[in-house]
């Protein structure tokens, strides 16, 4: 890792985002599992890597973040709250009528959201379009996209991956949330699209394989990805429900409500 990052600060931000997840889900069902598996990636991007400005969300030269697995938007909401894009009090109104914080990201409701996602498989196509537009406008920002491993069964992802390589979109960096679980069970028992490193490499991408909960490894992989003219895929090995012992590697926490006891336990474990 050549750039200097404040690892302690990013680690603290990841912890605060996980706390925000818990607070948002106190009285709601939601995607705790997939949101917590990407929290360290989200924290590393927002608090270490990306150029964004909460006071000017539409700054033309900002980096773009596309959450292709839009159901895990709680992690992004947490980052946007901690950065000051949206007021902290909004987390009390998750999925309420007229609340900006809905179950999937809405770019018209929340400053800092770059695309409406949730219909799986579309995020990489969006990132490609953003990168191509930036090239036409002679802009130099990056488009970061987080894709779920279950989402890789969507054919559109692989069509977009071919296009990324064909047009040499070196400013597209994809993080694959490889937690091994999808809504109904283990990916290897449902629709296994691996091996991911070999497939992305065969499509013409630079590839990296890391521990998706190691902030230094995430930052190092992004640093390397920024030095190539190819699109980059960072395969992030993660744990669904990371940070909450009752939810780790539990399929039921793909989308679920916490009991009062689990809520209290989650806050205790974070402290």
FENMODA-V129131 format. One record per residue. N is the residue number from 1. SS is DSSP state (a for helix, b for strand, c for the rest). BURIAL is 1 if it has 9 or more other ideal C-beta (glycine too) atoms within 8 Angstrom, else 0. Layout:
n: (N & N)
ss: (SS & SS)
burial: (BURIAL & BURIAL)
//
This chain:
n: (1 & 2 & 3 & 4 & 5 & 6 & 7 & 8 & 9 & 10 & 11 & 12 & 13 & 14 & 15 & 16 & 17 & 18 & 19 & 20 & 21 & 22 & 23 & 24 & 25 & 26 & 27 & 28 & 29 & 30 & 31 & 32 & 33 & 34 & 35 & 36 & 37 & 38 & 39 & 40 & 41 & 42 & 43 & 44 & 45 & 46 & 47 & 48 & 49 & 50 & 51 & 52 & 53 & 54 & 55 & 56 & 57 & 58 & 59 & 60 & 61 & 62 & 63 & 64 & 65 & 66 & 67 & 68 & 69 & 70 & 71 & 72 & 73 & 74 & 75 & 76 & 77 & 78 & 79 & 80 & 81 & 82 & 83 & 84 & 85 & 86 & 87 & 88 & 89 & 90 & 91 & 92 & 93 & 94 & 95 & 96 & 97 & 98 & 99 & 100 & 101 & 102 & 103 & 104 & 105 & 106 & 107 & 108 & 109 & 110 & 111 & 112 & 113 & 114 & 115 & 116 & 117 & 118 & 119 & 120 & 121 & 122 & 123 & 124 & 125 & 126 & 127 & 128 & 129 & 130 & 131 & 132 & 133 & 134 & 135 & 136 & 137 & 138 & 139 & 140 & 141 & 142 & 143 & 144 & 145 & 146 & 147 & 148 & 149 & 150 & 151 & 152 & 153 & 154 & 155 & 156 & 157 & 158 & 159 & 160 & 161 & 162 & 163 & 164 & 165 & 166 & 167 & 168 & 169 & 170 & 171 & 172 & 173 & 174 & 175 & 176 & 177 & 178 & 179 & 180 & 181 & 182 & 183 & 184 & 185 & 186 & 187 & 188 & 189 & 190 & 191 & 192 & 193 & 194 & 195 & 196 & 197 & 198 & 199 & 200 & 201 & 202 & 203 & 204 & 205 & 206 & 207 & 208 & 209 & 210 & 211 & 212 & 213 & 214 & 215 & 216 & 217 & 218 & 219 & 220 & 221 & 222 & 223 & 224 & 225 & 226 & 227 & 228 & 229 & 230 & 231 & 232 & 233 & 234 & 235 & 236 & 237 & 238 & 239 & 240 & 241 & 242 & 243 & 244 & 245 & 246 & 247 & 248 & 249 & 250 & 251 & 252 & 253 & 254 & 255 & 256 & 257 & 258 & 259 & 260 & 261 & 262 & 263 & 264 & 265 & 266 & 267 & 268 & 269 & 270 & 271)
ss: (c & c & c & c & c & c & a & a & a & a & a & a & a & a & a & a & a & a & a & a & a & a & a & a & c & c & c & c & c & b & c & a & a & a & a & a & a & c & a & a & a & a & a & a & a & a & a & a & a & c & c & c & c & c & c & c & c & c & c & c & c & c & c & b & b & b & b & c & c & a & a & a & a & a & a & a & a & a & a & a & a & a & a & c & c & c & c & a & a & a & a & a & a & c & c & c & c & c & c & c & c & c & c & c & c & c & c & c & c & c & c & c & c & c & c & c & c & c & c & c & c & c & a & a & a & a & a & a & a & a & a & a & a & a & a & a & c & c & c & c & c & c & b & b & b & b & b & b & c & a & a & a & a & c & a & a & a & a & a & a & a & a & a & a & a & a & c & c & c & c & c & b & b & b & b & b & b & b & c & c & b & b & c & c & b & b & a & a & a & a & c & c & c & c & c & a & a & a & a & a & a & a & c & c & c & b & b & b & b & b & b & c & c & c & a & a & a & a & a & a & a & a & a & a & a & c & c & c & c & c & c & b & b & b & b & b & b & c & c & c & c & c & c & c & c & c & c & c & c & c & a & a & a & a & c & b & c & c & c & a & a & a & a & a & a & a & a & a & a & a & c)
burial: (0 & 0 & 0 & 0 & 0 & 0 & 1 & 0 & 0 & 1 & 1 & 0 & 1 & 1 & 1 & 1 & 1 & 1 & 1 & 1 & 1 & 1 & 1 & 1 & 1 & 0 & 0 & 1 & 0 & 1 & 1 & 1 & 1 & 1 & 1 & 1 & 1 & 1 & 1 & 1 & 1 & 1 & 1 & 1 & 1 & 1 & 1 & 1 & 1 & 1 & 0 & 1 & 0 & 1 & 0 & 0 & 1 & 0 & 0 & 0 & 0 & 1 & 1 & 1 & 1 & 1 & 1 & 1 & 1 & 1 & 1 & 1 & 1 & 1 & 1 & 1 & 1 & 1 & 1 & 1 & 1 & 1 & 1 & 0 & 1 & 1 & 0 & 0 & 0 & 1 & 1 & 0 & 1 & 1 & 1 & 0 & 0 & 0 & 1 & 0 & 1 & 1 & 0 & 1 & 1 & 1 & 1 & 0 & 0 & 1 & 0 & 1 & 1 & 1 & 1 & 1 & 1 & 1 & 0 & 1 & 1 & 1 & 1 & 1 & 1 & 1 & 1 & 1 & 0 & 1 & 1 & 1 & 0 & 1 & 0 & 0 & 0 & 0 & 0 & 0 & 1 & 1 & 1 & 1 & 1 & 1 & 1 & 1 & 1 & 1 & 1 & 1 & 0 & 0 & 0 & 1 & 1 & 1 & 1 & 1 & 1 & 1 & 1 & 1 & 1 & 0 & 0 & 0 & 1 & 1 & 1 & 1 & 1 & 1 & 1 & 1 & 1 & 1 & 1 & 1 & 1 & 1 & 0 & 0 & 0 & 1 & 1 & 0 & 0 & 1 & 0 & 0 & 1 & 0 & 0 & 1 & 1 & 0 & 1 & 1 & 1 & 0 & 1 & 1 & 1 & 1 & 1 & 1 & 0 & 1 & 0 & 1 & 0 & 1 & 1 & 0 & 1 & 1 & 1 & 1 & 1 & 1 & 1 & 1 & 1 & 0 & 0 & 1 & 0 & 1 & 1 & 1 & 1 & 1 & 1 & 1 & 0 & 1 & 1 & 1 & 1 & 1 & 1 & 1 & 0 & 1 & 1 & 1 & 0 & 1 & 1 & 0 & 1 & 1 & 1 & 1 & 0 & 1 & 0 & 0 & 0 & 1 & 1 & 0 & 1 & 1 & 1 & 0 & 1 & 1 & 0)
//
